[in-house]
Amino acid sequence: MKRRYPDDREAALVSLLKHFYAGELTDGQLLRALRRDVLGLNQTRYASLVGISRRTLSDLEGDKSNVTLEVKNRVYRPLGLEVSLLPRKRALLERALTITE
């Protein structure tokens, strides 16, 4: 397992989220990359950490699973993320993500 420092993990997380929001990654691809590249955990360890079976995690990462919102939130919680609503239209998403002070 490759050791990552907090700043490196955060940079990897932000980079992957940008690719996800741009539509370049599916939910499953994002989860797999976050698990491996940000946390450095294999499927067995991560599934145990979040309290699901390795098979369920594998199905989620393969975009083959239909799980509850509660399970999805449990899966993303160790990454500081939660499942929420986002606009489907790219322009509206960009407007919604623009932070004004």
C-alpha positions as CSV (number, residue, x, y, z in Angstrom):
1,M,0.0,0.0,0.0
2,K,1.4,3.4,-1.1
3,R,1.5,5.9,1.8
4,R,-0.2,9.2,0.9
5,Y,0.0,12.4,2.9
6,P,-3.2,14.4,3.6
7,D,-2.5,17.1,1.1
8,D,-1.8,14.4,-1.6
9,R,-5.0,12.6,-0.8
10,E,-7.0,15.8,-0.9
11,A,-5.5,16.8,-4.3
12,A,-6.3,13.3,-5.7
13,L,-9.8,13.5,-4.3
14,V,-10.4,16.9,-5.9
15,S,-9.0,15.8,-9.2
16,L,-11.2,12.7,-9.3
17,L,-14.3,14.7,-8.4
18,K,-13.6,17.2,-11.2
19,H,-13.4,14.3,-13.7
20,F,-16.6,12.9,-12.2
21,Y,-18.5,16.2,-12.5
22,A,-17.3,16.6,-16.0
23,G,-18.9,13.3,-16.9
24,E,-15.6,11.5,-17.5
25,L,-16.1,8.9,-14.7
26,T,-19.1,6.8,-13.7
27,D,-20.1,6.4,-10.1
28,G,-18.4,3.0,-9.9
29,Q,-15.2,4.3,-11.6
30,L,-15.1,7.2,-9.2
31,L,-15.6,4.9,-6.1
32,R,-12.9,2.5,-7.3
33,A,-10.4,5.3,-8.0
34,L,-11.1,6.9,-4.6
35,R,-10.7,3.7,-2.8
36,R,-7.5,2.8,-4.5
37,D,-5.8,6.1,-5.2
38,V,-7.0,8.2,-2.3
39,L,-7.2,5.7,0.5
40,G,-4.9,3.0,-0.8
41,L,-7.2,0.1,0.3
42,N,-8.1,-3.1,-1.4
43,Q,-11.8,-4.1,-1.8
44,T,-11.8,-6.5,1.1
45,R,-10.4,-3.9,3.6
46,Y,-12.7,-1.1,2.3
47,A,-15.8,-3.3,2.3
48,S,-15.0,-4.3,5.9
49,L,-14.4,-0.6,6.9
50,V,-17.8,0.5,5.5
51,G,-19.8,-2.6,6.6
52,I,-20.7,-4.1,3.3
53,S,-19.7,-7.3,1.5
54,R,-16.8,-7.3,-0.9
55,R,-19.2,-8.5,-3.6
56,T,-21.5,-5.5,-3.0
57,L,-18.5,-3.2,-3.3
58,S,-17.4,-5.0,-6.4
59,D,-20.8,-4.6,-7.9
60,L,-20.9,-0.8,-7.0
61,E,-17.5,-0.3,-8.6
62,G,-18.7,-2.1,-11.7
63,D,-21.8,0.0,-11.9
64,K,-23.9,-3.2,-11.5
65,S,-25.5,-2.5,-8.2
66,N,-28.8,-1.0,-7.2
67,V,-28.3,-0.2,-3.5
68,T,-30.1,2.1,-1.1
69,L,-29.1,5.7,-0.6
70,E,-28.1,4.7,3.0
71,V,-25.6,2.1,1.6
72,K,-24.1,4.6,-0.9
73,N,-23.7,7.2,1.8
74,R,-22.0,4.6,4.0
75,V,-19.6,3.8,1.2
76,Y,-18.6,7.4,0.5
77,R,-18.5,8.5,4.2
78,P,-14.8,7.6,4.8
79,L,-13.9,9.9,1.9
80,G,-15.8,12.9,3.4
81,L,-18.5,12.6,0.7
82,E,-22.2,12.0,0.6
83,V,-24.6,11.3,-2.1
84,S,-26.7,14.3,-3.1
85,L,-28.6,15.9,-5.9
86,L,-26.8,17.6,-8.8
87,P,-28.2,19.2,-11.9
88,R,-27.9,17.0,-15.0
89,K,-27.2,19.8,-17.4
90,R,-23.6,20.8,-17.4
91,A,-24.2,24.6,-17.6
92,L,-26.6,24.5,-14.6
93,L,-24.1,22.3,-12.7
94,E,-21.3,24.9,-13.3
95,R,-23.6,27.7,-12.2
96,A,-24.6,25.8,-9.1
97,L,-21.0,25.0,-8.2
98,T,-19.9,28.6,-8.6
99,I,-19.2,30.0,-5.1
100,T,-19.9,33.7,-4.5
101,E,-18.9,35.5,-1.5
